[in-house]
Amino acid sequence: MSNIQVDVYIPDEDYDNPAMVTDFYEFSMANSLFLHGYKDTIMVFDMFFRDNPDDLGYAISAGQHKLLRFLKNYHFNDRDIRWLLYKGMSPEFCEYLKTYRWKGNVHMLREGTVCYPQVPMVRIECDMVGAILIETYLLQTMNFHSLITTKATKITGLSTNHERNVMEFGTRRAQGESAGNDGAYAAMLGGCIGTANCLAEMKYGSDVPAVGTIAHSYVEFFASEYEAFEAYAETYPENVSLLLDTYSIFNSGLPNLIKLDDAMIAKYPDDPNKRVKSARIDSGDLARGYKKLRKALDAVGKSYIKLVASNSLDEKKMSNMELYEGAKFDAYGVGEKLITSATDPVFGGVYKLVAIKNLDGTYTPKMKFSDSASKAIIPGKLMAWRVFDEEGKGQCDIIALDDEVFENGKEIELVNLDPDAIEPMIRIVPFHVERILVPHMINGEIVIDLPDIRAKKEYIREQLQYRVWESELRTELPHRHYVDLSPKLAKLRSDLYEKLYKETGK
């Protein structure tokens, strides 16, 4: 490696290249392997997770669309190269990166697919540089999108088949701009009907509609609450949604709402669209407030005015109000508890080397193992399958080697991945079985039609309603989805574990 003079790098706070969203050790490893002649070595990595968030019986896989965009536009520019030289990367490696483009293969679950621990969500097969350097961005993208989409299915009621109209209000509580934008997208996949985030609609279109009306500051600005309501109604007569708790919900907000709606009836007697559409409360005892407001509005013939709740809501608070207090709001605004998945803010997906491709086209399995064989990584170039029962619901997932094939109606012998299972070996006759890891990119080119957000949203709803056992959707002690290994893979894993165990002298 030649010695060269490197100029001091000058930081730029406005600079941004997603390819540099990389942990430094990834560059250190890639540079070393490059210098040792491994730049063309093909590596296989799997991304999977170990536990469902919130101890649910399922998770939702999301982030595929953004990951594909990232890989398609993957590149390094002069500023990146200067910084890498400044940080000690070799000139040869940096010269190679100048023209590097991502040309690997990606197999993934379709965006929105219900998924389970240990089953690969993403399989990357790429040259050494492209396989190593994308780890951080891939994990950041898949972990966050999957976490928020999964949380949203709980908050919107998709997971219990009791859907709610939920608006995502969390951008101001999100951990940064990208979390706010990506979180809005993920929340919509999980069943939300709108977001407060304007940029999200500009980025993703009308399937992620920006919604909202007024804050307390608008009401406070005017000399009286009624003047604030009146001014807003004059500006948006067909979209009047009021906030009632700036001063007093029942002593001020409710009387002024009724007064305004009566005035609009008088002003627009022949236009029923120009009425108060909804009223939101953001403090106090929400359930009690709902019942009193609903009773009062119904009593004066204003049943058409919908009621909206916000204020640190989550699925448990909403369920308690609905089930135990009879307070089912027409819509909810949910902020920090959704955008941060506050009850379980880490998805926990990992990215592990599982195989290296040999010159003859075969694959050498690789694995990390701990002190317990049951916790060892599942090695090899893998494929994930899902078995469906006669009702079309997912019965179990199978992790197998990529060259294995399972057929409908033909008996399969499987090894239970659960080490505590009473029966370690099981036999099933699948009614229907299908590969769930599907090709998304081949040689760097996208090879799958990407559905729009509305279609992905419906795909998630359809799975939770018709393709998942009801016991997996329980909020407490849900059924643990069966995940099994093919005997061929189980033997490979066991043999490799034993070999590595002996070689390390344990």
RODO-2510 file (C-alpha; in nm, 4 decimals, decimal comma):
residues 506
     n   res          X          Y          Z
     1     m     0,0000     0,0000     0,0000
     2     s     0,1473     0,3349    -0,1018
     3     n     0,1848     0,6286     0,1351
     4     i     0,0151     0,9498     0,0266
     5     q    -0,0412     1,2918     0,1763
     6     v    -0,4031     1,3337     0,2854
     7     d    -0,5566     1,6771     0,3307
     8     v    -0,7465     1,7553     0,6497
     9     y    -1,1148     1,6866     0,5987
    10     i    -1,3478     1,9841     0,6535
    11     p    -1,6926     1,8868     0,7924
    12     d    -2,0137     2,0078     0,6281
    13     e    -2,3351     1,9962     0,8324
    14     d    -2,5477     2,0083     0,5185
    15     y    -2,3857     1,7045     0,3590
    16     d    -2,5827     1,3839     0,3195
    17     n    -2,5194     1,0559     0,1391
    18     p    -2,7104     0,7506     0,2676
    19     a    -2,4227     0,5219     0,1661
    20     m    -2,2222     0,6793     0,4494
    21     v    -2,4824     0,5793     0,7093
    22     t    -2,2344     0,3087     0,8001
    23     d    -2,0654     0,2011     1,1212
    24     f    -1,6935     0,2653     1,0869
    25     y    -1,5962    -0,0958     1,1528
    26     e    -1,7698    -0,1929     0,8290
    27     f    -1,5256     0,0208     0,6307
    28     s    -1,2347    -0,1105     0,8399
    29     m    -1,3303    -0,4714     0,7643
    30     a    -1,4017    -0,4111     0,3970
    31     n    -1,0709    -0,2268     0,3486
    32     s    -0,8746    -0,5096     0,5108
    33     l    -1,0504    -0,7831     0,3122
    34     f    -1,0026    -0,5801    -0,0062
    35     l    -0,6280    -0,5511     0,0541
    36     h    -0,6111    -0,9262     0,1142
    37     g    -0,7639    -0,9976    -0,2267
    38     y    -1,1262    -1,0736    -0,1357
    39     k    -1,3059    -0,7920    -0,3182
    40     d    -1,4870    -1,0361    -0,5517
    41     t    -1,5776    -1,2903    -0,2844
    42     i    -1,9540    -1,3410    -0,2693
    43     m    -2,0973    -1,3340     0,0826
    44     v    -2,4463    -1,4272     0,2029
    45     f    -2,6002    -1,2427     0,4984
    46     d    -2,9395    -1,2939     0,6639
    47     m    -3,1351    -1,0298     0,8527
    48     f    -3,3713    -1,1717     1,1170
    49     f    -3,4972    -1,0893     1,4650
    50     r    -3,5191    -1,2917     1,7835
    51     d    -3,8295    -1,1651     1,9656
    52     n    -4,1607    -1,0094     1,8666
    53     p    -4,2039    -0,6536     1,9986
    54     d    -4,4310    -0,6148     2,3026
    55     d    -4,4366    -0,9961     2,3399
    56     l    -4,6855    -1,0132     2,0542
    57     g    -4,7559    -1,3296     1,8622
    58     y    -4,6375    -1,1715     1,5364
    59     a    -4,4520    -0,8815     1,3759
    60     i    -4,4900    -0,7007     1,0435
    61     s    -4,1964    -0,6822     0,8035
    62     a    -4,1567    -0,3342     0,6534
    63     g    -3,8921    -0,1092     0,5016
    64     q    -3,8318    -0,3075     0,1829
    65     h    -3,9277    -0,0207    -0,0479
    66     k    -3,6834     0,2227     0,1105
    67     l    -3,4062    -0,0381     0,1177
    68     l    -3,4447    -0,1041    -0,2558
    69     r    -3,4240     0,2692    -0,3309
    70     f    -3,1072     0,2884    -0,1240
    71     l    -2,9402    -0,0026    -0,3026
    72     k    -3,0431     0,1202    -0,6458
    73     n    -2,8809     0,4596    -0,5821
    74     y    -2,5801     0,3307    -0,3875
    75     h    -2,2612     0,5261    -0,4632
    76     f    -1,9688     0,7150    -0,3147
    77     n    -1,8616     1,0615    -0,4270
    78     d    -1,5459     1,2688    -0,3959
    79     r    -1,6311     1,3983    -0,0492
    80     d    -1,6830     1,0427     0,0789
    81     i    -1,3526     0,9313    -0,0720
    82     r    -1,1621     1,2258     0,0815
    83     w    -1,3024     1,1456     0,4251
    84     l    -1,2210     0,7759     0,3953
    85     l    -0,8638     0,8573     0,3003
    86     y    -0,8473     1,0972     0,5926
    87     k    -0,9669     0,8149     0,8217
    88     g    -0,6936     0,5802     0,7051
    89     m    -0,8566     0,3696     0,4368
    90     s    -0,6163     0,2551     0,1651
    91     p    -0,5882     0,4521    -0,1636
    92     e    -0,6532     0,1291    -0,3567
    93     f    -0,9772     0,0634    -0,1697
    94     c    -1,0909     0,4240    -0,2055
    95     e    -1,0158     0,4221    -0,5772
    96     y    -1,2316     0,1106    -0,6109
    97     l    -1,5205     0,2776    -0,4274
    98     k    -1,5223     0,5728    -0,6688
    99     t    -1,6999     0,3697    -0,9349
   100     y    -1,8622     0,1080    -0,7125
   101     r    -2,2293     0,0285    -0,7725
   102     w    -2,4394    -0,2243    -0,5853
   103     k    -2,4912    -0,5338    -0,8047
   104     g    -2,6020    -0,7985    -0,5584
   105     n    -2,9122    -1,0142    -0,5113
   106     v    -3,1816    -0,9459    -0,2541
   107     h    -3,4483    -1,1907    -0,1400
   108     m    -3,6972    -1,0518     0,1124
   109     l    -4,0395    -1,0997     0,2584
   110     r    -4,2851    -0,8819     0,0696
   111     e    -4,3373    -0,5508     0,2473
   112     g    -4,6170    -0,5941     0,4984
   113     t    -4,5720    -0,9704     0,5425
   114     v    -4,6507    -1,1068     0,8872
   115     c    -4,3236    -1,2458     1,0205
   116     y    -4,1822    -1,4357     1,3141
   117     p    -3,8579    -1,4683     1,5144
   118     q    -3,5589    -1,6475     1,3592
   119     v    -3,7147    -1,6552     1,0114
   120     p    -3,5042    -1,4543     0,7624
   121     m    -3,6659    -1,1249     0,6602
   122     v    -3,3884    -1,0316     0,4168
   123     r    -3,1224    -1,2385     0,2407
   124     i    -2,8343    -1,0497     0,0833
   125     e    -2,5964    -1,2153    -0,1640
   126     c    -2,3332    -0,9755    -0,2893
   127     d    -1,9652    -0,9149    -0,3379
   128     m    -1,7751    -0,8528    -0,0167
   129     v    -1,7884    -0,4716    -0,0263
   130     g    -2,1591    -0,4517    -0,1033
   131     a    -2,2471    -0,7153     0,1534
   132     i    -2,0536    -0,5600     0,4415
   133     l    -2,1053    -0,1868     0,3928
   134     i    -2,4870    -0,1904     0,3802
   135     e    -2,5380    -0,3521     0,7205
   136     t    -2,6133    -0,0394     0,9231
   137     y    -2,8521     0,1177     0,6724
   138     l    -3,0322    -0,2119     0,6159
   139     l    -3,0819    -0,2734     0,9874
   140     q    -3,1811     0,0845     1,0602
   141     t    -3,4395     0,0796     0,7817
   142     m    -3,5896    -0,2639     0,8378
   143     n    -3,5874    -0,2413     1,2177
   144     f    -3,7561     0,0974     1,2412
   145     h    -4,0183     0,0434     0,9709
   146     s    -4,1059    -0,3013     1,1053
   147     l    -4,1264    -0,1732     1,4622
   148     i    -4,3614     0,1177     1,3874
   149     t    -4,5776    -0,0766     1,1424
   150     t    -4,6215    -0,3551     1,3974
   151     k    -4,7063    -0,1063     1,6726
   152     a    -4,9541     0,0680     1,4445
   153     t    -5,1464    -0,2551     1,3846
   154     k    -5,2085    -0,2715     1,7602
   155     i    -5,3038     0,0931     1,8002
   156     t    -5,5363     0,0952     1,4989
   157     g    -5,6976    -0,2304     1,6066
   158     l    -5,5973    -0,4300     1,2999
   159     s    -5,4506    -0,6924     1,5306
   160     t    -5,7845    -0,7462     1,7049
   161     n    -6,0130    -0,6957     1,4026
   162     h    -6,1702    -0,3968     1,5801
   163     e    -6,0400    -0,1140     1,3668
   164     r    -6,0141     0,2454     1,4868
   165     n    -5,9722     0,5670     1,2928
   166     v    -5,6269     0,6733     1,4090
   167     m    -5,4295     0,9761     1,2934
   168     e    -5,0535     0,9692     1,3447
   169     f    -4,9541     1,2812     1,5419
   170     g    -4,6020     1,1891     1,6480
   171     t    -4,3566     1,3827     1,4318
   172     r    -4,2763     1,6337     1,7066
   173     r    -4,1940     1,3477     1,9437
   174     a    -3,9980     1,1388     1,6920
   175     q    -3,6249     1,0858     1,7312
   176     g    -3,5331     1,3126     1,4429
   177     e    -3,6621     1,4160     1,1019
   178     s    -3,6155     1,0819     0,9280
   179     a    -3,7958     0,8995     1,2086
   180     g    -4,0882     1,1379     1,1730
   181     n    -4,1153     1,0876     0,7971
   182     d    -4,0491     0,7141     0,7926
   183     g    -4,2681     0,6672     1,0980
   184     a    -4,5610     0,8359     0,9238
   185     y    -4,5215     0,5978     0,6285
   186     a    -4,4975     0,2934     0,8550
   187     a    -4,7953     0,4053     1,0632
   188     m    -5,0063     0,4279     0,7488
   189     l    -4,9074     0,0729     0,6532
   190     g    -5,0235    -0,0359     0,9988
   191     g    -5,3707     0,1093     0,9523
   192     c    -5,3592     0,4825     1,0283
   193     i    -5,5870     0,7085     0,8232
   194     g    -5,3658     1,0173     0,8181
   195     t    -5,0611     1,1919     0,9588
   196     a    -4,9856     1,5401     1,0890
   197     n    -4,6588     1,5331     0,8909
   198     c    -4,6789     1,7490     0,5772
   199     l    -4,3506     1,6280     0,4281
   200     a    -4,4720     1,2688     0,4521
   201     e    -4,7577     1,3402     0,2105
   202     m    -4,5228     1,5314    -0,0183
   203     k    -4,2864     1,2317    -0,0229
   204     y    -4,5340     0,9446    -0,0403
   205     g    -4,8460     1,0968    -0,1938
   206     s    -5,2140     1,1065    -0,1084
   207     d    -5,2069     0,7592     0,0466
   208     v    -5,0285     0,9279     0,3386
   209     p    -5,2604     1,2299     0,3767
   210     a    -5,1594     1,5209     0,5980
   211     v    -5,4423     1,6145     0,8351
   212     g    -5,5013     1,8562     1,1217
   213     t    -5,6922     2,1647     1,2282
   214     i    -5,6007     2,3937     1,5193
   215     a    -5,3957     2,4023     1,8387
   216     h    -5,4645     2,5702     2,1715
   217     s    -5,2480     2,8646     2,0651
   218     y    -5,4946     2,9512     1,7888
   219     v    -5,7789     2,9722     2,0390
   220     e    -5,5663     3,1692     2,2865
   221     f    -5,4733     3,4224     2,0183
   222     f    -5,8270     3,5604     2,0001
   223     a    -6,0037     3,7691     2,2635
   224     s    -6,2531     3,4875     2,3188
   225     e    -6,2908     3,1227     2,2383
   226     y    -6,6012     3,1860     2,0310
   227     e    -6,4195     3,4415     1,8156
   228     a    -6,1499     3,1818     1,7481
   229     f    -6,4090     2,9217     1,6496
   230     e    -6,5922     3,1729     1,4316
   231     a    -6,2740     3,2827     1,2522
   232     y    -6,1780     2,9269     1,1765
   233     a    -6,5254     2,8450     1,0443
   234     e    -6,5140     3,1482     0,8171
   235     t    -6,1841     3,0283     0,6716
   236     y    -6,2764     2,6606     0,6357
   237     p    -6,6570     2,6332     0,6440
   238     e    -6,6523     2,2803     0,5001
   239     n    -6,3868     2,1506     0,7366
   240     v    -6,4702     2,2805     1,0818
   241     s    -6,3003     2,0751     1,3519
   242     l    -6,2708     2,2391     1,6917
   243     l    -6,0534     2,1915     1,9977
   244     l    -6,2670     2,2173     2,3104
   245     d    -6,0328     2,2060     2,6079
   246     t    -5,8365     2,5305     2,5849
   247     y    -6,0281     2,6749     2,8806
   248     s    -6,3086     2,4454     2,9925
   249     i    -6,4624     2,1660     2,7895
   250     f    -6,8124     2,1973     2,9337
   251     n    -6,8309     2,5545     3,0604
   252     s    -6,6818     2,7089     2,7485
   253     g    -6,5891     2,4707     2,4673
   254     l    -6,9186     2,2840     2,4376
   255     p    -7,1476     2,5922     2,4562
   256     n    -6,9357     2,7741     2,1977
   257     l    -6,9358     2,4696     1,9679
   258     i    -7,3168     2,4527     1,9789
   259     k    -7,3448     2,8277     1,9295
   260     l    -7,1150     2,8169     1,6266
   261     d    -7,2918     2,5230     1,4663
   262     d    -7,6300     2,6958     1,5131
   263     a    -7,4857     3,0066     1,3489
   264     m    -7,3600     2,8027     1,0541
   265     i    -7,7029     2,6424     1,0126
   266     a    -7,8560     2,9883     1,0009
   267     k    -7,5923     3,1190     0,7592
   268     y    -7,5919     2,8123     0,5291
   269     p    -7,9404     2,6613     0,5671
   270     d    -7,9260     2,4775     0,2347
   271     d    -7,5698     2,3444     0,2613
   272     p    -7,5464     2,0631     0,5178
   273     n    -7,1762     2,0245     0,4372
   274     k    -7,1061     2,3555     0,6074
   275     r    -7,1456     2,2452     0,9652
   276     v    -6,9158     2,1627     1,2533
   277     k    -6,7694     1,8257     1,1546
   278     s    -6,5848     1,7227     1,4688
   279     a    -6,4577     1,8263     1,8087
   280     r    -6,1384     1,7118     1,9815
   281     i    -6,0473     1,6927     2,3475
   282     d    -5,6860     1,6683     2,4526
   283     s    -5,6952     1,6626     2,8322
   284     g    -5,8905     1,5517     3,1360
   285     d    -6,0821     1,2288     3,1798
   286     l    -6,1288     1,1430     2,8138
   287     a    -6,3817     0,8647     2,8650
   288     r    -6,5989     1,0755     3,0928
   289     g    -6,5617     1,3672     2,8568
   290     y    -6,6728     1,1570     2,5623
   291     k    -6,9899     1,0336     2,7313
   292     k    -7,0933     1,3788     2,8511
   293     l    -7,0203     1,5396     2,5139
   294     r    -7,1979     1,2692     2,3176
   295     k    -7,5044     1,2919     2,5392
   296     a    -7,5142     1,6719     2,5217
   297     l    -7,4673     1,6893     2,1442
   298     d    -7,7230     1,4188     2,0771
   299     a    -7,9719     1,5989     2,3010
   300     v    -7,9604     1,9114     2,0814
   301     g    -7,9781     1,7205     1,7532
   302     k    -7,6104     1,7300     1,6690
   303     s    -7,5317     1,3609     1,6459
   304     y    -7,3451     1,4280     1,3224
   305     i    -7,0616     1,6004     1,5096
   306     k    -6,7870     1,3444     1,5576
   307     l    -6,5679     1,3274     1,8648
   308     v    -6,1909     1,2926     1,8561
   309     a    -5,9473     1,2179     2,1398
   310     s    -5,5757     1,2779     2,1822
   311     n    -5,3317     1,3039     2,4765
   312     s    -5,0649     1,0338     2,5183
   313     l    -5,2908     0,7573     2,3932
   314     d    -5,1926     0,4006     2,3226
   315     e    -5,3781     0,0783     2,2491
   316     k    -5,4343    -0,0048     2,6160
   317     k    -5,5849     0,3314     2,7043
   318     m    -5,8130     0,3225     2,4026
   319     s    -5,9205    -0,0356     2,4698
   320     n    -5,9959     0,0413     2,8341
   321     m    -6,2104     0,3403     2,7379
   322     e    -6,3960     0,1412     2,4746
   323     l    -6,4441    -0,1878     2,6591
   324     y    -6,4868    -0,0828     3,0199
   325     e    -6,6260     0,2692     2,9963
   326     g    -6,8288     0,2588     2,6758
   327     a    -6,6375     0,5501     2,5261
   328     k    -6,5608     0,4785     2,1621
   329     f    -6,4420     0,7969     1,9977
   330     d    -6,4946     0,8421     1,6260
   331     a    -6,1221     0,9034     1,5796
   332     y    -5,8000     0,9303     1,7754
   333     g    -5,4794     1,1268     1,7407
   334     v    -5,1832     0,9218     1,8644
   335     g    -4,8369     1,0716     1,8961
   336     e    -4,5338     0,9630     2,0931
   337     k    -4,6620     0,6205     2,1951
   338     l    -4,6850     0,5276     1,8260
   339     i    -4,3917     0,7049     1,6612
   340     t    -4,1481     0,5747     1,9254
   341     s    -4,3235     0,2433     1,9962
   342     a    -4,2857     0,3538     2,3561
   343     t    -4,3774     0,0214     2,5175
   344     d    -4,1006    -0,1600     2,3271
   345     p    -3,8799     0,0803     2,1303
   346     v    -3,6279    -0,1678     1,9859
   347     f    -3,7095    -0,4199     1,7139
   348     g    -3,3804    -0,6040     1,7517
   349     g    -3,3136    -0,7319     1,4021
   350     v    -2,9595    -0,8549     1,3354
   351     y    -2,7503    -0,9086     1,0211
   352     k    -2,5344    -1,2202     1,0216
   353     l    -2,2952    -1,3859     0,7785
   354     v    -2,4346    -1,7311     0,6938
   355     a    -2,2408    -1,8450     0,3859
   356     i    -1,9592    -1,7702     0,1404
   357     k    -1,9881    -1,8678    -0,2247
   358     n    -1,7092    -2,0822    -0,3638
   359     l    -1,5617    -2,0573    -0,7113
   360     d    -1,7405    -2,3786    -0,8143
   361     g    -2,0801    -2,2292    -0,7235
   362     t    -2,1232    -2,4148    -0,3964
   363     y    -2,1586    -2,2412    -0,0628
   364     t    -1,9535    -2,2799     0,2541
   365     p    -2,1820    -2,2288     0,5549
   366     k    -2,0723    -1,9854     0,8265
   367     m    -2,2039    -1,9364     1,1757
   368     k    -2,1544    -1,7544     1,5003
   369     f    -2,2261    -1,9773     1,7982
   370     s    -2,2526    -1,9150     2,1681
   371     d    -2,2238    -2,1500     2,4647
   372     s    -2,5580    -2,3038     2,3712
   373     a    -2,6209    -2,4909     2,0479
   374     s    -2,9840    -2,3788     2,0565
   375     k    -2,8742    -2,0140     2,0293
   376     a    -2,6324    -2,0668     1,7432
   377     i    -2,6937    -1,8790     1,4191
   378     i    -2,8654    -2,0850     1,1502
   379     p    -2,5964    -2,1263     0,8794
   380     g    -2,6130    -2,1688     0,5048
   381     k    -2,7859    -2,0059     0,2106
   382     l    -3,1414    -2,0284     0,3376
   383     m    -3,4971    -2,0153     0,2121
   384     a    -3,8062    -1,9502     0,4231
   385     w    -4,1372    -2,1276     0,3554
   386     r    -4,4810    -2,0865     0,5089
   387     v    -4,7250    -2,3752     0,5517
   388     f    -5,0956    -2,2893     0,5400
   389     d    -5,3781    -2,5011     0,6787
   390     e    -5,7144    -2,5807     0,5172
   391     e    -5,8514    -2,2413     0,6276
   392     g    -5,5658    -2,0594     0,4567
   393     k    -5,3992    -1,9601     0,7833
   394     g    -5,0291    -1,9841     0,8536
   395     q    -4,9656    -2,3109     1,0352
   396     c    -4,5879    -2,2894     1,0666
   397     d    -4,2767    -2,1494     0,8998
   398     i    -3,9962    -2,3690     0,7690
   399     i    -3,6351    -2,2590     0,7428
   400     a    -3,4512    -2,4749     0,4905
   401     l    -3,1529    -2,4663     0,2602
   402     d    -3,2109    -2,2797    -0,0635
   403     d    -3,2052    -2,5913    -0,2823
   404     e    -3,4732    -2,7770    -0,0842
   405     v    -3,8291    -2,7975    -0,2172
   406     f    -4,1578    -2,8715    -0,0385
   407     e    -4,4808    -2,9596    -0,2150
   408     n    -4,8479    -2,9402    -0,1330
   409     g    -4,9911    -3,2657    -0,0052
   410     k    -4,6544    -3,4374     0,0424
   411     e    -4,5464    -3,5320     0,3930
   412     i    -4,2627    -3,3281     0,5422
   413     e    -4,0400    -3,4241     0,8319
   414     l    -3,9293    -3,1228     1,0353
   415     v    -3,7083    -3,0433     1,3330
   416     n    -3,8703    -2,8180     1,5922
   417     l    -3,6580    -2,5078     1,6436
   418     d    -3,7886    -2,4727     1,9984
   419     p    -3,5377    -2,6586     2,2215
   420     d    -3,8078    -2,7082     2,4879
   421     a    -4,0473    -2,8815     2,2494
   422     i    -4,1777    -3,2172     2,3710
   423     e    -4,1519    -3,3599     2,0211
   424     p    -3,8246    -3,2483     1,8566
   425     m    -3,9210    -3,4196     1,5292
   426     i    -4,2599    -3,3734     1,3689
   427     r    -4,4283    -3,4831     1,0478
   428     i    -4,6899    -3,2783     0,8666
   429     v    -4,8738    -3,2948     0,5363
   430     p    -4,9022    -2,9337     0,4168
   431     f    -5,2312    -2,8328     0,2631
   432     h    -5,0507    -2,5450     0,0948
   433     v    -4,6861    -2,4362     0,1199
   434     e    -4,5089    -2,1446    -0,0465
   435     r    -4,1750    -1,9676    -0,0476
   436     i    -4,2000    -1,6385     0,1397
   437     l    -3,8492    -1,5080     0,0685
   438     v    -3,8944    -1,3756    -0,2839
   439     p    -3,6439    -1,2085    -0,5192
   440     h    -3,6525    -0,8278    -0,5089
   441     m    -3,3198    -0,7501    -0,6798
   442     i    -3,1034    -0,9622    -0,9080
   443     n    -2,7619    -0,8306    -1,0077
   444     g    -2,8589    -0,4912    -0,8731
   445     e    -3,1799    -0,4615    -1,0757
   446     i    -3,5259    -0,4539    -0,9193
   447     v    -3,7197    -0,7599    -1,0396
   448     i    -4,0473    -0,7230    -0,8503
   449     d    -4,3513    -0,5029    -0,9010
   450     l    -4,3781    -0,2736    -0,6006
   451     p    -4,7398    -0,2187    -0,4897
   452     d    -4,8555     0,1204    -0,3712
   453     i    -4,9110     0,2050    -0,0061
   454     r    -5,2823     0,1367    -0,0254
   455     a    -5,2213    -0,2160    -0,1557
   456     k    -4,9614    -0,2857     0,1141
   457     k    -5,2019    -0,1611     0,3792
   458     e    -5,4736    -0,3924     0,2517
   459     y    -5,2242    -0,6803     0,2364
   460     i    -5,1499    -0,6383     0,6069
   461     r    -5,5195    -0,6172     0,6931
   462     e    -5,5989    -0,9287     0,4886
   463     q    -5,3276    -1,1321     0,6600
   464     l    -5,4298    -1,0340     1,0121
   465     q    -5,7952    -1,1035     0,9382
   466     y    -5,7703    -1,4241     0,7373
   467     r    -5,4158    -1,5652     0,7269
   468     v    -5,3095    -1,5725     1,0929
   469     w    -5,4388    -1,7952     1,3693
   470     e    -5,6573    -1,5944     1,6066
   471     s    -5,4539    -1,7217     1,9011
   472     e    -5,1482    -1,5383     1,7674
   473     l    -5,3381    -1,2087     1,7919
   474     r    -5,4151    -1,2331     2,1630
   475     t    -5,2914    -0,9292     2,3530
   476     e    -5,1863    -1,1495     2,6449
   477     l    -4,9978    -1,4797     2,6180
   478     p    -5,0405    -1,5181     2,2418
   479     h    -4,9749    -1,8466     2,0689
   480     r    -4,6102    -1,8845     1,9677
   481     h    -4,5978    -1,9445     1,5947
   482     y    -4,4289    -2,2707     1,5036
   483     v    -4,0902    -2,2302     1,3322
   484     d    -3,9167    -2,5480     1,2196
   485     l    -3,5984    -2,6500     1,0412
   486     s    -3,5633    -2,9005     0,7618
   487     p    -3,3687    -3,2084     0,8794
   488     k    -3,0969    -3,1311     0,6245
   489     l    -3,0477    -2,7829     0,7672
   490     a    -3,0721    -2,9015     1,1267
   491     k    -2,7962    -3,1552     1,0644
   492     l    -2,5788    -2,8943     0,8947
   493     r    -2,6236    -2,6624     1,1895
   494     s    -2,5500    -2,9334     1,4444
   495     d    -2,2445    -3,0645     1,2588
   496     l    -2,0992    -2,7180     1,2080
   497     y    -2,1578    -2,6299     1,5702
   498     e    -1,9798    -2,9447     1,6841
   499     k    -1,6900    -2,8795     1,4447
   500     l    -1,6440    -2,5210     1,5617
   501     y    -1,6839    -2,6225     1,9230
   502     k    -1,3993    -2,8737     1,8928
   503     e    -1,1764    -2,6354     1,6968
   504     t    -1,2040    -2,3655     1,9628
   505     g    -1,1003    -2,6089     2,2301
   506     k    -1,4132    -2,5837     2,4390
***
